[in-house]
Amino acid sequence: MNATFDKLEIQKIVFETGDLDVLVMANITQGNLSYNSQLIISHTDLNILINKMQKSGHDDLDFSSMFDCEKMYNGDFLYTLDFEKTFDTAIELSSFSFDHSIRQIRA
């Protein structure tokens, strides 16, 4: 799927060590339509999103230190970044495109 979103407001980011996919829970805006959805993206695309957020006024934040880390039963680690309502994660995506195809989970 090619991303044609106008705006992406990230609510939560979750991934495991050794896993190639990253789960992004977000509120997506496409034109007049706004809905909650989940995206499965690559780590490369996650880095692009974080860089985009830092350039849009959050350059003083160290996102890597904001992740919560839990050790799982198999020895891997689960990383979670849950954004609070006070932190604006809205990203205008007019000039942004994902490097790889992404999967959107929406029921």
C-alpha positions, 0 to 999 in steps of 0.5 A, a space after each residue: 500500500 502506498 501511503 496517501 495520508 494527509 496527516 498522521 498523529 502517532 499514539 503508540 509505537 511497539 516493536 520487538 528485538 529481532 522483528 523486522 516490523 514496527 507497529 504504529 498506532 495512529 490517528 490518520 487524516 485523509 482529506 475530511 476523513 479521520 480514523 484510528 488505525 494501525 500501521 505495520 512499517 519497517 525500522 527504516 520508516 520508523 527512523 524517517 518518522 522520528 526524524 520528521 517529528 524531530 524536525 517539526 519542533 521536537 529537536 530537543 527530545 531524545 526519542 530513543 530514551 523515551 521507549 519503555 523496554 520489557 524483557 519477554 519470556 524468550 529473552 527478546 525485548 519489547 519496546 513501547 513508546 506511548 505518547 501522552 496527550 500533551 505531546 503533539 505527534 501530528 506529522 503533515 505528510 504532504 511531502 513525505 513518502 514511505 520507502 517501503 510498502 506499508 500495511 494498514 490494519 483497519 477493521 
